[in-house]
């Protein structure tokens, strides 16, 4: 539907006719008047954002992330209409964007809207939101597995079956529906490349990945430089998109192929039949108008422009690599390598970039070159940029995301590893004087805050907090500690993981638990508190940062010669 809307507005704006056929704006005959078309489209978007919803601004993925983090995965139902409509107007009026970001946001809006009709938790709403987003991407590009990976790496932030399975099923369903509606096959079919490119070509993939990483960093910096520049303008943000539209119009006058989605240009790049002047135009003009327009806050996606610019970079590299003797790799080899690498570098999602490039072309022989190039680009941007083009916008609103998947240190440590066994325990026969003595022995900020109460046989009867002891000592109303003793909350056990204790603390509001034997419930073993969990975190940081040599090689002859 969105692609038909884009075709409708392209025909309306540039060819003054009613049709939903997908056409390139580059073939229009408006002459210099074509400069005004992106301005008009951007003006409409500014008005829609101002009086409809400002959530339509941007390329979709950061907005989806923000909905998950801030709004409990609640998306306004009107976004399901306004987002695709604004994106279709933006792209149809020449905006240098793709349809995938808006489709991701639109699919997420539908998923969230369905979830809001049912009695669900925030996590369950998130799953449905992300399922809708993944389905949208899968249907657009016929890339169901890459859509799942994108969802996991950028939206879910977890690999739990409760989330991944529904998202995967939604993505597969969307891909199957696309097959019945639009047919199967690769979106950008290419001739199969050789099964093994050879050592020299694989080494050259490192250079291609490095170049893609540099371009990724430059594009990310350019987008947010443009956004910062617009922030300093003394006008309302609704007027920023028309200014960006003017830059798009001027760029389109210089290089018409920079306008619109450009799927045909991407296909031509992968076929290896794009002239050098077109390649340079994409890298110089398309990149500039894309960065400025996106920074102005208009509506549109980033994946298709990144595919085009990555393909153009590869097309430029192909001639140079051929000049130094790296030949026989087949047409479109370097555009495809760079296409996947720039996705891995710009989005900080190398697995998504690799798989996306393969699913777009159905060329599994490109797996190894793509792995080398995508991870090289990813490494460069990790070293040079604090955040990706997708998460920088969210971080500017106060949410600094870490997408590093690792085993939680609290999951590998047990209560018995950190619990305190030296405790002050109170007897059931303790008097008020004994209470005062106990308080004096444990004064200070690190003093004991929870006191177990034992009977004459040393069995656990209950517990009492430091505050309760203080109030009892001051009031003088209690003769025995048993009068203020409470049964302990469900005690911890020495073989429990610290992560389980964290969840119990969060659920109960308590920051400390007594530790008892699992078999003999009344046998006290120690105490575990929030401070102990923090020490466990400190231990994990120490292991991560402290370097040591475990093995040493001794050369006996060298030692004898020194003597």
N, C-alpha and C positions, 0 to 999 in steps of 0.2 A: 504493500500500500504506500509506504513512504517513497519508494522508488518511482511509483506512478505519480505521486504528488510532485516530486522533483521534476519529472518530465513535464508535468502540466505547467508548472511555473516557469520552466526554461522556455517552453514554447510560447507562453503568454508574454514573458518579458522580452525575449530576444527575437521571436518570429511572429508575434502578434496573431496567434492562432490558438484554437482550442484542441489540444492533443495531449495524450499521456506518454507519447513515445519518448524514450530517453535519447537526447541529442546533446552534442557538445555546444556550449555557447560560442566556441571559437569560430564557428561557421556563419555567424550573424553578419548582416549587411548594414548595421546601424552607423558605422563609421565612428566619428568622435562622440556621437550621442551615446554610444555604449558606455562611456564613463559614468553616466548618470544612473544606469540600471542598478549596479551594486549599491549606490547611495540610496536609491529609492527602497530597495529591499531591506537594507539595514535600518532605514528610518522606520519602516513598518515593524521590524523586530524590536527596536528601541521602545516604540509605543506599546507593543504587546508586553514587553518586560515591565514597563512602568505601570501599566494599568491592568495587566493580567496577572503575571507572576514573574518575579525576577529570577526564579529557579530555572527559567528557560535559557538563561545566559550560560555560556560555556559549552564545552564539548561533551558533557554528559557523564563521564566516568567520575570525575571529582565530585560532581553533584550527587551521584549515586552513593559514593563513599560517605559523603557528609550526611545523607539521609539515614544511613546505617548507624553512623557514630552518634549523631546528635538527636535525630527525631525518632529513635526507636524503630527504624525501618518503616516509618509512616510517610508516604508520599501523597501529596494532594492529588485527588482524582483528576482535576482539571489539567494537570501536567501531561496526562495520557493523551490529551488533545492538543494542548498548546505547544509541547515540545516537538512533536513531528511536524506540526504546521509551521512553526517558526524555522525549523531546520530546512524544510522544503523551500520556504521563501528565500532563506539565506543562500542555499546552494543553487536554487533555480535562478536567482538573480546574479549568479556568477561567483558566489563565495567559494574560495578554494578549499572546500572541506569534503569530508566523506559522510556517508549516511550512517556509519556503524555506531558512532558515539551516541547520537540521538536515538537510534534504535535500541541501544543498550539501556538508555534512560527510560525510553518509552516502555520497553518490555518490563523493566523493573517497576515502573509506575503501575502497569497492569497487574503484576504479581503482588505488589503491595496493596493495591486496591482490593483484589480478591481476598487477601489475607485479612484485611480490616473488617470484612463482613463476618468473620468467625472469631470465636473466643480463643485467641492464640497468644503465646508469649512473644516477646520481642525477638528472641532467637528464631522462633518459627516464622515470624513475619520476614525476618532477614533472609531466611532460606527461600521463601517464595519470591521475594524481591529479586534475589540473585538468580533464581531459576528463570524468572522472566527475562532478566538481562542476558543471561547466557543463551536462552532460546532465540532472542532477537539477533544476537551476533551469529549464532549457528545458521539461522535462516538466511541471513544476508550473504554470508561468505561460503556457505556449505562447508563449514569447518567445525564440526561438533566437538571434537576433542580439544582443539585450541580454545574454543569458547569455554569449556569447563576449566581448563588451566587458567585462562584469564580471570574467570570468576574466583577461583581459589586464590590466585596470587594477588589480586587487586581488591576483591570485595568480601570474600568469606573470611580470610585470615585464619583458616583452620582446615584440617583434613578429616574432620570427624565424619563418620558415615551418615549421621543424622542430617548433615548439610550437603555433602558431596553427592550422595546417591540421588536425592530429588533433583539437584542441579543437572547431573549427568542425564537423567531420564528426560528432563525437559529439553535439554540440548539435542538429544537423539530424536525426540519427537518432532522438534522443529525442523531438523535436517530431513526427516522422513516426509514431513509435510511439504518442504521445498521441492523434494523429488517429484511429488505428484503435481505440484503447481507449475514449477519452472523446469523440471527435468533434472537429471543428474549430471555427473561429470565435473571436472575441475573448473573453477571460475576463470583461471588463467592457464589454459593448457599449454604445455611446452613439450618439445621433443625430449625423450628420455636422455639424460646425460650418462656418461660412462660410470661404471660401477665403482671404480677407484681412480681418483684424479691423479694420484702419484705424489711423491714426497715434495717435489718442488711446488706443485700447485697448492698443496695443503699448507706449506710454509707461507705461500703468498696469501692464503686466507687469513693469516695473522695480520698481514699488512692491511688487507681489506677490512678486517674487523677493527683495526686501530683507526683507519680513516672513518669508518662508520661511527666509532665512538666519539671522535672529534666532532663530526657533523652533528651527532646527537647532542653533545654538550652545547654546541653553538646554537642549535635550534631551541633548546630549552632556555638558554640564557636570553635569546632574542625574544621569545614569547613573553617572558616576565619583565624584560626591559621595556617592551611595549606596554605591558600592563601598568608598570610603575609610571611610565610617562603619561598615560591617560589619567592615572590617579591624581597627577599634579595639575590637571587642567581645571580652570575655574568655572566649569559648567557641570550640569547634572549628567550622571552617567548614561541617561537615556540618549544623549547626543553623541556618545562615543562611537557606537556602531556606524552611524553615517560618516564619521571622519575616517574610520577604518574602511568603509565602503568606497570612499573617494580614492584611497590608496589602491584598493583592489581594482577600481575602474581604470586608473592610470596604468597599473601593471598589466591589465588586460589589453589595453591599447598598444602597449609595447610588445607583449607576448600573449596573444589570445589563448594559447594552449594552457596557460596557467589558470584559467577560469574553470569553475565547476569541479565535479568529482574527479574526472580524468581516468576512469577505469579503462577506456580505450588506449590511453597513453601508457598505462601500466602494462597492459597486454602487449603493446608494441615493444616496450623496453625489454620484456622477457623473451620476445621473439628475436631480439637483437637487430631490429631494422629501424632504429631511430637515428636521424642525422645528428651530428655533433652540435649544431646550433640549437636544436630542440633540447638536448641534454643540458647545455649550458643555461638555456632559458629557464629550465625547471629549477636548477640549482641556484640561480641568481635571482630570478623574478618570483617564481612560485614560493620559494622559501621566505622571501621578504614580505610579500602580501599576505601569506598565510600567518606569519608571526604577528604582523601588525593587526590584521583583522581579528585573530583569536584573542590578542591582548585587549582589543576594544570591547570585548564582552559580548560579541554576537553569538549566534547559535550554529554549531557544526561540529563534525567529528575530526579526530586527528589521525586515525589509522590509514585511511586512503592517501592523504597527503604524505605521510611517512613512507608508505609503500612506493609512491611515485618518486620521492626524493631519494630513497634508498636505491631504487632501480636506476635512477639517473646517475647516482654516484658509481654504481657498478658498471653502467655503460661507459662512463668516462675512464674507469680503471681498466676496462677490457682492452681498449686500444693500447694503453701503456704496458699491460702485462704481455700482450701479443708482441709488442715492440721488443721486449727483452727476452722473447723466446718461449714464453709459456703458452703453448697452443694446443689444439686438439681436444679442447674441453667441451665443445658444443656451444651452440648459440644460447645466449641468455644465462650462461653460467655465473658470470660475475654480477649481473643485475640481481639474480636470485639470491646469491650469497649476501650481497650488501643490503638487500631488502629485509632479509631475516635479521641481519646484524643490527640494523638501525632500529628495528622494533625492540630487540633485546637491550640495546643501549639506552634508548629514549624512555622506554616504559619500565626499565629495570626488571624485565620479565623475560630472561633469555629462553626458558623452556617454551613459553608462549610464542616467542618470535620464531623459534626453530620449527615448532609444530605447525604454526600458522602458515609459514612459507611452504611447507610440504603439503599441507591440505589444500592450499590455493592452487598448487600445480600438479599434485599427485605424483611427485617425482621423489621416491624414497632414496634414490641414489645420491641425492644431495645432502643426506643426513650428516655425514662426517664433516664436509666443508662448512655447513651451517653451524654445527656445534662449535667448531674452532672460531669462526668469525663472530658469532653471537656472544660467546662468553668473553672474547677479547674486547668487544665493544662494551659489554656489561662491566668488565673490570675497569676500563678507562673511565666510564661515567661514575662508577662507585668511588674512584680515587679523586675525581675532579669536581663532582657535584654532591651536595649534601642530600638532595632529594631528586626524584624523577619529575618529569613534566606532569605526571598525573597526581602526585602526592604533594608537590610544592604548593598548589593552590589550597589544599586542605590544611597544610601546615601554617599557611599565612592566616588562617582563621583560628589558630591555637591548638591544632591537633597534629602532633608529631608522630607519624606512624612508623613502626618498625615491622618489617615483613620478613624477619629472619626466623626460619623454622628450626627449632632446636628442642632437645629434651629439657624439660623443666628440671633444674637442679633439685627442687623440692620433691620431685617424683623419684629420684634415685637415692634419697636419704630417708632413713627411718627415724622414728621417734627415739629409739634407743641410742642413736648416734649423737643426739643433741640434748637429751633431757638432763635435768639437774637432779642428782641423787642426794645431795647434801641439803636437807631441808630442816626447818624448825617445825616439828610436829607437836601438836597440843594433845594432852591427855583429856579424856572425858571428865577427869576429876580436877582439872586445873581450876585454881581460884583466880580471883581478880588480880591478885599480886603476881601470879604466874603470867597473866596476860600482859601486864605492864612490863615485866622482864622480857617477854618475847618481843615486844615492840621495840625495846631499847636495843636488843641484839641485832635487829634487822632494819635499823633506821637508815635514811639516805635514799637517793634516787634509784639505786639498784636493789633496794631492800625487797624482801619477800612480800608479795601482795596477796597470796592465797595460802591459808594454813590448813593442812589436813588435821582431822581430829580422830584419834585412835582410842580404842577401848583398852581395858587392862591387858588383853592378850595381844595387843599390837595390830588388831584388825581395824580396817578403815570404817569409821562410822559416818563421816561426812566431812564438811569443810566450812570454813568461815573466812571472810575477806578481811584485809587489813583495816578497811574503813569500818566494818562492823565491830571489830575488836576495839578500835579507838573509841567509837561511840559508847560501847559497853563499859569500857574502863572509865570514861568521863562521867557517865550517868550514875554508876555505882549501884544500879538496880539488879545486876546479875551476880549471882554467887558462883555459878559453874558455867564453863564454856558450852556445855551441852544445851543450855537454854537458848543459845543463839546459833547453834550448829544446824546447817541445812544439808539435806542429802546432796551428794555431789552430782553435777551434771554428768551425762554419759561420759565416763572416763576414757582417756586415750589408752592405747596398748602399745607396747614397745615395738611390735612388728608392723605398725601402721606407717604409711608413707607420710611425709610432711605435707605433701600436697593435699591429702585427705584431711589433715588437721586444719589447713588453711580454709578449706571449704566449710568445715565445721565451725570454725571461728566466725566466718562471714555469715553463716546461717543463724548462729546463736547469739552473736554479739559479744561473746566472751573472748578474752585475749589470753586465757591460760586454762589448762586442763591438768588434773591429776592423772598420773599414769599408774595403771594397775595391771596385775597379771591377768592374761586372757582367761585362764582356767579358774584361778582363785580370785574372784572379783574383789575380795576384801584385802588382798595383799598389796600394800602400797609399794611402788617401785621408784617413783620420782614425780617430777613436775615438768611440763613443757609449756612455754609461753611464747608470746609474739617476739620477745627479745631473742629467744633461741632460734626462731625461724630467720630473723635478720642475720644472726651469726652464720647460719647455714648459707645464706646468700653471699655473705662475705667470704666464706670458704670457696664458693664457686668462682667468685671474682678473683681470688688469689690463684686458683688453679688455672684460670684463663690468662692471667697476666704474668705469672712468675715462670721464668725460663730456667731450666736445669738440664745438665747433661747426665743422662742415665748410664750410658755405656761409654767406656773409654778404651782406646786401643793402645796397648803398651808394646813398645818395640824394645826387646831385651838387649839387642846389639847396640842400639843407640845409647841405652843407659850405661852399658859397659864402657863405651868409648868416652862418655863424659867423665867417668872415673879415671 
